[in-house]
Amino acid sequence: MKEDYLVHQIAKNSLNHRHESRFLQWLESVAKDDLNIEPIDATCNDWEPVEWRDRIIKRDAILTSDVLDYFDNELLDNFTTEDCGELIASVGYDHYGPAHSGWNAVYEFCGVYVLSGSDFDDGPTEELDVLLDQLDFDNPEHEVFRSKYAD
């Protein structure tokens, strides 16, 4: 990743990205409803999501490491949910019962990817191919999903 904080990278990438509105909705929810870190809770109540994003990108001094850590933790906790990430590809398998069953999936949010599942957890990264290489698409017994963004 090019940035120290995940939220910096995602904020930058969100500009004109197909997930831009999703990121702004997520940012509004997290910043306005959940964020209770001084001095943010008193100072920034009137900021709109676009202003939050612009201040994140410009590294506004009021956005302390505590705030950025909070955003990063929230992003990572929600990356595989509909509020954030989009499912790009997945592999499900059931070979020999519960001990040999599972799934692995790659999710994207504003050009950043994570791999999550039974066998792997990797990312965040901007290198989709590295994560897709960890999925076994070639086994005919696997249930495979590949969106148009996985190619």
C-alpha positions in Angstrom: 0.0 0.0 0.0 1.2 3.5 -0.8 -0.2 5.1 2.3 0.4 4.7 6.1 -3.3 4.5 6.7 -5.9 2.4 4.8 -8.4 5.3 5.0 -6.0 7.6 3.2 -5.6 5.2 0.3 -9.4 4.4 0.1 -10.3 8.1 0.3 -7.9 8.9 -2.5 -9.1 6.0 -4.6 -12.7 6.8 -4.0 -12.5 9.9 -6.3 -14.5 9.0 -9.4 -14.5 5.3 -8.4 -17.6 3.2 -8.8 -17.6 2.8 -5.0 -17.4 6.6 -4.4 -21.0 6.9 -3.1 -20.6 3.8 -1.0 -17.5 5.2 0.6 -19.2 8.5 1.3 -22.1 6.7 2.9 -19.8 4.6 5.0 -17.8 7.7 6.0 -20.9 9.6 7.0 -22.1 6.7 9.1 -18.8 6.1 10.9 -17.9 9.8 11.3 -21.2 11.2 12.4 -22.8 8.3 14.3 -19.9 6.4 15.8 -16.9 8.7 16.2 -16.4 9.9 19.8 -12.8 11.0 19.8 -11.8 14.5 21.1 -11.7 17.0 19.5 -13.5 15.5 16.6 -16.8 15.0 18.3 -17.2 18.8 19.0 -15.4 20.3 16.0 -16.6 18.3 13.0 -20.3 17.7 13.5 -21.2 19.9 10.6 -18.8 18.3 8.1 -20.4 16.6 5.1 -19.0 13.3 3.9 -17.2 15.0 1.0 -15.5 17.4 3.4 -14.4 14.5 5.6 -13.0 12.8 2.6 -11.2 15.9 1.4 -9.7 16.5 4.9 -8.6 12.8 5.0 -6.9 13.1 1.7 -5.2 16.5 2.6 -4.1 15.0 6.0 -5.8 17.7 8.0 -4.1 18.0 11.3 -7.3 17.7 13.3 -7.5 14.1 12.1 -5.1 12.6 14.6 -3.7 9.2 14.6 -6.4 8.1 17.0 -9.1 9.1 14.4 -7.2 7.5 11.5 -6.7 4.3 13.5 -10.4 4.3 14.3 -11.3 4.7 10.6 -8.8 1.9 9.7 -10.2 -0.5 12.3 -13.8 0.2 11.1 -12.8 -0.3 7.5 -11.1 -3.6 8.3 -14.0 -4.8 10.4 -16.5 -4.0 7.7 -14.6 -4.7 4.5 -16.5 -7.9 3.8 -19.9 -6.4 4.4 -22.3 -4.8 2.0 -21.6 -1.5 3.6 -18.1 -1.6 2.3 -16.6 -4.3 0.1 -17.9 -5.7 -3.1 -17.4 -9.4 -3.7 -15.0 -9.8 -6.6 -14.4 -13.6 -6.7 -14.9 -16.6 -4.4 -14.4 -20.3 -4.2 -16.5 -22.6 -2.1 -15.7 -26.3 -1.6 -17.1 -29.3 0.2 -14.7 -32.2 -0.4 -15.0 -34.6 2.5 -17.2 -33.2 5.1 -16.9 -30.3 7.5 -13.2 -30.7 8.1 -12.5 -30.2 4.4 -15.2 -27.7 3.5 -14.8 -24.0 3.3 -14.8 -20.9 1.2 -12.4 -18.0 0.3 -13.4 -14.7 -1.2 -11.8 -11.5 -2.5 -13.5 -8.2 -1.8 -12.8 -4.8 -3.2 -13.5 -1.3 -1.7 -12.3 1.6 -3.8 -9.5 -0.2 -5.5 -8.2 -1.9 -2.3 -8.6 -5.7 -1.9 -8.8 -8.2 0.9 -8.9 -12.0 0.9 -11.0 -13.5 3.6 -12.2 -17.1 4.2 -11.6 -20.5 5.7 -8.1 -20.9 4.5 -6.7 -17.4 3.9 -6.8 -13.9 5.2 -4.6 -11.5 3.3 -4.5 -7.8 2.5 -5.4 -5.1 2.3 -3.5 -4.6 -1.0 -4.0 -2.9 -4.3 -2.7 -5.9 -6.1 -5.8 -8.0 -7.0 -3.9 -10.6 -9.0 -1.8 -11.6 -5.9 -5.0 -12.4 -4.0 -6.8 -14.1 -6.9 -3.8 -16.4 -7.4 -4.5 -17.8 -3.9 -8.0 -19.0 -5.0 -8.3 -22.4 -6.7 -10.6 -21.7 -9.6 -9.5 -24.7 -11.6 -10.9 -27.5 -9.4 -14.2 -28.6 -11.1 -15.6 -29.6 -7.7 -15.4 -26.0 -6.4 -18.2 -23.6 -6.6 -16.6 -20.6 -8.3 -17.7 -17.0 -8.7 -15.8 -14.4 -10.7 -17.3 -11.0 -11.3 -16.3 -8.9 -14.3 -13.8 -7.1 -12.1 -11.9 -10.3 -11.4 -10.6 -10.5 -15.0 
